Each structure stands twice: as structure tokens, then as C-alpha cells.
């Protein structure tokens, strides 16, 4: 019996060859799985990496240890219904080898819990002593975790069906190539529109600045127009539209961030999501008339799961548009190479870790480039630091959002705006422009 997306060994090896050539999973899916066009890209990515682990890693010994093995234990995964589950692992300590499972992290690894699907509600460690004639006194350990689905099963199925329907009905976009009347230097334009916080409510009496869904949309439109006006002297051959987190102010209908911090909201969740989607479509359509557009969406601390869903919706809407590519991979850090430039995108600007992470996560791209930068959001201000060991520039970009009551009370004040960067394949960064709103 085969599953809905049955991938053969030969196809896995073909995927491996394409990945070794840095072909994105989105393109791999189009090339190899045209018969499964509704298969989500993250599904292909997860299945491939699990297959890769099985090829390179030794056979697992957790569930059925071989005779004589010192690993003695068992784990149980019980789906209790209502999108909840309980997972338990029990084992004993061998005092000669020190083997024991006592932490939540070890339990997650042993039980192979997918944290993109399950959220740990609570967990409990336990231990007790046992005497036997054969082994003497031993200590038994048990770790139990109570889980709940991040996205309920019926919701996940509805989302999958909806995305498949959107892809099947995605229009084929027609365009007239933008004609340059004179020879100009070719560049890539990066438009960074981070921290828009669509749905945030700013009351002018409390904050000094009014902010709501309509104002957020107007700010985004104004910023895109201003940044585009600075490019008249160049031939734009490629555009990267970067959203480095917190496009949306809350991660669910309860008006809270991903970790549960209550926000001042300016509307209902579905209303806010639809508005954010419309804003992104408007921006994409504006820039795609000039050059092919790659949309890079990085999740923020306000909208981790909503940003993934937004990226999937956009990928489905522009599925048949050769001029638009949506990076909807669920990575917290993403990269783009243009000529001799390597640009990393993240939400939180860890000035100490990011330079080294770029070198370790992208060794091939690192070797092929001479100028490297990180662009991040989160702080809502422009800040630039240069790492003198890795020679990597880490920038935080301004935010288009306005303050709410909490940020004003905490004393965080910043000028709202957006930033664009013009990249030359050989000359690196040749221009930086600002849009004040």
C-alpha cells in the first residue's frame, strides 16, 4: 500500500544530486513531482532529510536494542484525542556506563517528536529504586510529556486542501518586459520591509501616533514607492523583497504573540491576515513589473506560524508566475547570493553568533563570495556592526510600524521607515536608501 506522496529510492537519490548542486526544494518539487503539484514544499524537505538521516546514521537502538546492549528501555506515544497526546520513556541507569534519559530534550529526541506539529504543554521526570537478585539495586527513570497539536488535524487538512485548490486555480501572469532606454549598470535591488506589525493598535492619545490596519497599508505603499524612485540610474535585473519577521502583530485569534504576550490589536485575526496578504500581493505586483522578484519571509517572535502560513498562501497564489519566487521554507535564517555578495536574513540580530553561523551553514556560498552581510529586524532601528574576525557586516533595519502603549511606556522610540540596498555583482553594495513614513 502506498502513501499519497510515495517517493522512490531512485527519486531520493535524484533529489540528493540536485541538492548537492544547491537547487531549491521548490524547483525540485516542480522538476520531479509534477504528478504531485499539491505536495507542500516543507513535506518534501522533511521527508528528504529523514531519508538522508537513515542513509548516513547508524541503525537506531532506542526502541529495540540488540541483545547485550546496555540501553534498556521503552517509550510509548499515546494519542489521547482532541489533538492531544502523551509520550513516555522509561529506562534504568547502568552505573558502569552512566546511560540515562532524564530530560525533556532527550525525550523529544528519543520519541522523534516533531516540534513543528506538537507543542509541549508540560512534562514530568520521575525516578524510583528497584532491588533484584540478578542486578542488585538499580534506579529506574521515567520522563513523561503532555503534548498538544499546534495546528489541529482538521485545520491542517483544511489548510492543505485550500492550498492545493489555490495552486490549481493560480493564474498565469502576463507581463510586458520593462524597457530601458539607455545602457545602465545592472544591479540587484533588495527592499527590506521588516516589522510592519499589521494589526497593531496605536492610539494617538497614548502613543502620539495613530496606527491601525489602514495606516500600515499606506505606510507600506509609500515606502515601496519612495524606494523605487531612487533606482532611476540603474538597470534592475533582480529584486529581493525581504520581510525579516513580525509582518503580523499576533500569531492567533487570541491577539497574542507566539509565546503568549498579549498585544493591542486593531481588528480580528482573519481580518488582519487578509489585509497583510493583500499588502504583500500589492508590493509583489509593483516590483514584478520591473524585474523578477524573490520574496524572502523570515518568521518573527510575534508571528512564527502565521508568517509560514502567509508564505504558503503567497506561494500558491504565484505558483504559475515565472517572475515571482516565494521562499516559504520554515527556516529562521535564510540566505541569498548575488554575484560576489552573500546576504543573510534573520529576525533577531545576534551580533556575536550570526557571522560564524553564516560560515558554518553556507560553506559553499561563503567560499564563492567576498562581501557578506546579515540583515535583521526586531530592534526597529538602524544599527550596523562589523565582525572583525569573519569580516561580516550585521545590520538591523528600521521598522515601518508605529509604537503601541507598551513600547511608549518602556521608553522605546524610533523613527519609522524602510530601507533598500542596491547590490552590484562585482562591486558589492553600491547604494543604500531610506523611506521615511
N, C-alpha and C positions, 0 to 999 in steps of 0.2 A: 504494500500500500504506500503510495507516495503522498507527500505533503503538497500543499498548494504551490509552494515555491521549492521544487525539488532541484537541487544543484548537484550535478555530477562531479566526480573526481576530476575528469578532464577539464571541466569548466573552472573548477577551483584552481587548477594549475595555470589555466589561461589568465585568470584574474591575477594570480601571483606574478606572471610575466608583465602584465600591464601596470601593476602597482610598482614593480621594480623600475619601470620607466616613468614613474610619477604621474600616471594617468588617474584623474579623479574618479571616485566611485560613481559619480553621476554619469560620466561618459561611459564607464564600464557597463553600467546597467543598460544604457542605450545600445551599446555595441553587442553585448552578449545575451541580453534578456529582453529582446523586443517582444517576445511572447508573453512577458510578464511586465508590461509597462506600468502596471499599478503597484508594483512592489516598491515599498518605501526604500529610499537610499540607505537610511540607518539600518534597516533589516539586512540588506546585502553586506554592509560593512561589518556588523556584529557576527553574522554567520561566517564571513571570511576569516575574521580574526580568531574565532573559536576553532575553525578548521586548522588554521595556521598553528595554534597552540597545540592541537592534537598531533600535528606532524613533528613539532620540534621538542615538545615536552615529554618527559618520561610518563609512563602509564600511571594514572592516579592510584593511590593506595588508601585513600580515606575510607571508602565505603566497603571494600572487600580486600583487606590486607592479605598478602601472601602468607603461607604457613611459616611460622617462625618470626614474623615481623613483630617489632616492638610496638607498632601502632595498633592499639586495640580500642575500638570504639564504634559508635554507630550514631547516625543522625537521622532525624525524621522531619519531614516537611508536611504539615497538615493544613490544607485549605479549609478554613472554618466557615466559608461562605461570607456573603456581604462584603466581598472584596477584602477580606482579612485572612491572615494565616499565622501559624505558629511554627517556628523552626527550633529544633533542639538537637544538641550534640552532647553525648556522654562519653567519657573516656577516663582512664586511670593514669596516674603518674608512675613512670618507671624510674625509681630513684637513681638507677645507674645511668640512665640516658637523659633524664630531665624532660621527657616529652610530656606535654600537657596542652590542652586547649581551654583557656580560661577567659579570653577577651571577646568583645563583640566583633572586632576586626578579624580575629581568627575564625570565628563562627561564620561570618559573611564569606570568607574565602573557602572554608570547608564546604559550606552548603551552596556555594556558587549563586549567591543572591544578587540579582540584577537591581542595583540601586536606581536605575532609570525607571524601573517598574514599581519597586517596593520602597516604602518609607518605614524606617524603624520607629515604632511608637514608644516602646520601652524594652528593656532587656534585663535579665537577672542571672548572675552567676551563682553557683551552688557547689558545695563540697561536703563530703562526709567520709568517715573512716570505715574500713571493712577488714575483718580478720578471716583468714582461711589457712588450712593446714598446708596447702600447696604453695601459696605465695607469701604467707605471713600477713603482716599488717600493710594495707595499701590505702591510698586516698583516691576516692572517686570524685570526678569533676563533671559538672553539667552546666551548660550555658544555654539559655532559652531566650528567644527574641520574639516579640509580637509585632507583626507587620500589617501594613495596610497599603493597598494599591494607590499609587499617585494618581493614576487615571483609571477609573473603574472600567471593568471589562466591557460593559455595554457602551460606555463612552468611547473607549479606544476603538471598538469595532465601528461605531458610528463615524468617528474621525477618519478611519481608514477607508470606509465606503465613500465618504464625502470627497476625500482627496482623489480617489480613483475616478469619481464622477466628474470632478473639475478637470482633471487631466484629459479625460476622454472628450470633454467639450471645450478644451482650451483653443482659442482662436489662433489662426496662423497670421501673424502680424506682417503687414506690408510696410515698406518704408522706401523713401527716396534718399539716396546717398547724399550726405552733406557735401557740397562742392566748395572747395577753397579756391578763391580767385587768384591767389598768388602763392608762391612757394614759401612755406613756413617750416620752422623747426618742429619735428614730431615729438610729442610728449605723451605721458600718461597723466591723467588728472585724477587725484584722489579727493573725494568730497567726504569729509568726516562730519556726520550729523549725530553725534552721541548725546545721550542723556536728555532726550526730549521730554520724557516723563508724561506721555499722553494720559490724560485722565486726572492729573494733579489739580487740586483746587487751591488757588491763591486768592484770598480776599484782600482787596486793596486796603481796607481799614486795618487789617492785621499786619500786612506784609509791605504795603506801599506800592505793590504792583498787582494788577489783576491777572489771573491766569486760569484758563479753562480749555476745553477741547478746541473751540473755535480759534482761540488765540494761538494755541500750539500749532494748528494747521497754518495760520497766517505767518507765523514765525518761520516755519519750515519752508514755505513758498518764497518768502522774502530772502531767506538765506541762500537758497538754491539759485535764485535769480542774480543776487549780488555776486556770488562766487563764480558763476558762469560768465559774468560780464568782464572778468579780469583775464579772460583767455583769448581775447581777440588777436593777440600777436603770435599765437601758436596753432599748430595743426594737432588736434587731439585725436590720437589713434585708439585710445583705450581709456575707459573710465572705471574707477573703483568707487562704489558707493558704500562707505563703511558706517556701520552702526555699532559702536563699541559699548553696548549694554544700556539697559534702562530706557528702552524705547517706550515702554508702557509702565505706568507707575505702580501697578499692583499685579499680583500673579493669580488672582482668582476673584470670584464674585463677592468674597468677604472683605475686599478692599485692603488686603494685607500683602506685604512683600513675601518673597519665597520663604523666608524664615519666620514670618508671622508678625512683623511690625505693622501696626495699624497706620493707614495713610488718610490724609484729607483728600477725598475723591470728588470729582466734578461730574459724575454720571454713573450709569450702570455699567457693569463689566463688559457685556456684549456690545453695548453702545460704544464704549471706549475702544474695544478691539476692532470693530468695524471702521471706526474713524482712523485708527492707526494704519490699518490695511489700506484704506483709501489714500492716506497721505503718502505711503510708500509707493503705491501704484502711480500717483501723480509725479513723484520725483523720478521714478524709473522711466516713465514715458517722456519726461522732459529731457533727460540725458541720453536716452537711446536714440533720439533724433540726431544727436551729434556724433556718437561713436558707440561701439559695443560696450555694454555695461556688465560689470560683475558686482553683485550685491553680497557683501560680507556682513552677516549678522552674528554678533557675539552676545551671549546671554549676560545679563547684569544681576546684581543682587536683589533687584526689585522684580524681575520678570523672567526668571530662568526658564520655566516651562512654557510660558506664554510666548516668549521670543522664538522657541523652537517651533511652536505651532504656527506662528506668523510666517516664519521662513518656509515651512512646508506648504502653506497656502499660496505664498508667492511663487514657489517653485512649480506648483500645479497650474497656476494661472498663466505663467510664461513658459509652459512646457514646450510649446511649439515655436517659440521665438528664438531664433538663432543668435540674435543680438543681445540677449539677456541670459545671464547665468546666475543662479541663486546658490550661494554656499549655505546649505542647510544641514551641514554635518554638526553633530552635537559636541563640538569641542569648545573648551573655554578659552583656548588660544588658537588663532588662525594666522596663516601666512600668505603673502603674495609676492611673487618675484617679477620684476620688470627690468630687463637688461641686467645691469650690474647692481641693482638695488633689491634688497630683501626687506620687506615691511611686515612686522608682526602686529596683530591686533588683539587686544585684551581689554577687559573692563577695569580690573584693579591694577594700578601701576606699581607693581613691586619692583622698585628701582634696583634692588640688590639681586633678585633672582632672575628677572626677565632676560638680561643679556646672556647669561650662561644657559638658560633654557633654550634660547634660540639656537645656540651652537649645538646642543645635545639633541634637540628634537628635529632639527632640519640640517643634518650634516652635509647633505648633497647640495642643497640650496646655499648653505653657508660657504661651501667651497667655490661655488660658481659666482659669488658676489663680492663686491668690495665696499659697498656702503650699506649699512644695516641700521634700521630704526624700529622702535616699538611705538605704537600709538595707542593710547588708552584714555578712558574717561574717568568717571566716578567722582573725581575731586571738583568738577565743574569749573576749573580754572586752567589757564595755560601754565605749564611748568616744564622745563627742559633740564635734563641731567645727562651727562656723557660718562659712560663707564670707561675708565681708562685702562682696564685690563682687557676687556673684549672689544673695545672701541665700538660700542653700540650706543646710539642716542635713544633715550627714553623720553617721550613727550606725553603730557596729558593735554587734552584739547578742551576748549571752552564748552559750555553746555547751553543749549537753546532754551532750557526750561527757566521758569521764574521761581522764586522762593515760596515755600509754604510757611505756615505758622511755626512749625518746629525748627526749620533752618534759620528763620529770623531770630527765634528765641535763643538758639545756640550760638548766634553771632556769625553765621556763615553768610558772607556777602560776596557776590561775584558778578561781573558784567556778562550778560547773556550774549551768546553768539555762536558761530560755527567757523570752521577753518577748512581750507583746501590746500593741497600740496601739488605742485607740478614736478613731475619726475622725467628726467632725460635718461635714456638707456646707458649712456656713457658718462655724462656729466653729473649724474646723480640728482640731488634736489636743486632745482633751478628757480623755484618760486614758492612763496607761502603767502596766502591771502586770508583776510578775515571778513566775516559778515557780521555786522552788529545789528541787533534787533531790539 
